[in-house]
Each structure stands twice: as structure tokens, then as C-alpha cells.
Amino acid sequence: YQLTDRYRRDDGRVFLSGSQALARLPYEQLRADRRAGLHTAAYVSGYPGSPLAGYDRDVTAAAALAKEDGLDLVFQPGMNEELAATAVMGSQLAVTLPSCRYDGILGIWYGKGPGIDRASDALRHATFAGTAPMGGALALVGDDPNAKSSTIPSSSGATLVDLNMPIIYPGDVQEAIDLGRHAIALSRACGVWVGVKVVEAVADGTGSVELRPDRIVPSIPTMEVDGTIWVPTPSGRILTPHTLQLEKEFHEVRLELARRYGVDNRLNTVPVRSGDDWMGIIASGHTFHETVEALRLLGFDDDDSLRAAGIRLFKVAMPMPLDADQVREFSIGLQEIMVVEEKAANLEWF
């Protein structure tokens, strides 16, 4: 076992931090693409800030290993957050040019809560422009709801919702890898940027994770538009009247496909239920893990004790877009529902 195995191995068990798990994500995806016969590249840019303060260091290490393997993983630190977001937007538009040398380019932007506030105009344009079917674009948002290293406590969920980005919220290091791969597949299939919410406990947390090449095999939803199967096509024509058509496509096709992706791949699950439940608890990402720990401290040591008390749990890894039918099915027979989340009622909106 070598320390570089945390980035290079695709099977077995490795030990790494959440930040390192997210840094291995583009490297792992490039290897998966190569096995699938695709010639892809990856481009990472952003601006550091806790809890993603060390992400640039971790991506630099992964990029050096990728170069040794003949894979094109480029890390370019951003002068600021909005310039980095604009550059990642360009990674998706590159495939529309005849000079592009790749089947697609995976783009990853990173920044903390104030960074996404600063870059919101660039990210809003990027979400409209869309993503390439063999590329994909992620926005890794370092959230600091406890103000561990920020001037004020905050949560970026409302900002991501306003930007019309589907949200993926990993709760630990294993989920950072698994849900990260889902986020890329979601972005490629649905033509959307995907916001990945990364709190301090996940970014700075460490753990052993299980790896297999076939661990994530996504189910890809399709939709017929004007008699043909719709395929994402990024466009830099961010001007009226073209943007009106993009807006229609975004809400009627892209976000609908994103909702179906979450349902088809069971990103939101009900891990604990019985036939006599009266109370339901809904939580997302790391907040779900904290909720389970709080229940344990109250004496509910395992799933059976929760079932005996009539408590049903809904674990939400993709809080936006949230499928209404899943929520209705979870709610059947319940007298009360408690939604647990940080700072603001983002999940509760839906």
C-alpha cells in the first residue's frame, strides 16, 4: 500500500480525507472514460477557502499522477471565483468548436460560501449555457454553517436553488466519492451544472472507503423532444431571443431529467420504516448523519429501536430537484414530519 493509492486505486480499500476524495474524482472519471473508450480531459479551477482550503493542494497531487498515466487533468488556480467559473463554463463550450481534441471535458469549479455569492453571475450564465454529454460541470461549494473559519454562519443551499443547480449533498467521505460520480453522470446526461455541497465535517473528515470499478453504474433517463431523443448541447448564445428557448428547455427538459435521474438511481432513500410509523424525520447529507447520532444519544441505538418507536427516516442525498411522489410515499400514515437542516428552510421548501 502506498499513499498514492488513494488517488490511483480503483478497487479495494483506501484511506483519505473528504477533500482528497473530491480531488480524486476527476482522475477517477478519466480512468473510467478511458475504459469506456472515450478520449476526455478534466479542467479544475476555483479559489480556496475553508473548508476547501486544501483542495488546490490535493488536486495538484492528483493532476501530477494523472500526467504520469497519460491523462489530461489540468488544474488552473483562479485569480478570483468568477473568473474561475467563467473558465469552467468554457470547458463545456470547447466541444462546440471544430478544434476541440476531446470527446468532452469535465469541468470542476470550487469555492466556499462567499465565493459562490461572488461568482453567482458567472455561474448563472454557465447553467444556462449547459454542459457537454461527455463533459459535465460541477460546482463544489464549501459550506461553513458553524462559522468555523467564516465571519458569519451561512448555508449555500438557497443560492444553489436560485441558480437552478441540482444539489448533491454527501454526508461522509464514502459518499463524497460515490455521489461525486453520480453528480458527473447527472451533469452529462441532463445538461446541467450540479452543485455539490461540502461541509467542514466532510471536507476535513477522514475515513476508509471501498472502491470498485463498477461501484457506480448510473441509470440514465431519456426524454423525447420533437420526435427525437434529446441530447445535451451546450451553447454560448446567451442573448435574447435565444435565451428564452434555453429557459424553456432548462425547466421543461433539463431539470425534469435531473429529477428522474435522482429517482431512477435511488439517491433519496427511506432506510428505516415499519408498518406502524407515526413520525417521520427528513434530513440531507451530513445533517442526516448528525440526526442519527442525536437519536442514538437519546437511546435509539439501532434501526430496530427506531421502528419499535414508530419513527421513519428519509435520507436525502439530492435535495434539489426533489421528487414529490417520493415525499408523498414517505408521508403515508404519518402524523408528524420533522425536517432537520442547517440555518434555513431550503429542503422544507419542497
Summary of the structure (lengths in Angstrom):
residues: 350
radius of gyration: 19.8
end to end distance: 45.4
largest distance: 62.9
contacts: 1234
relative contact order: 0.13
helix: 43%
strand: 21%
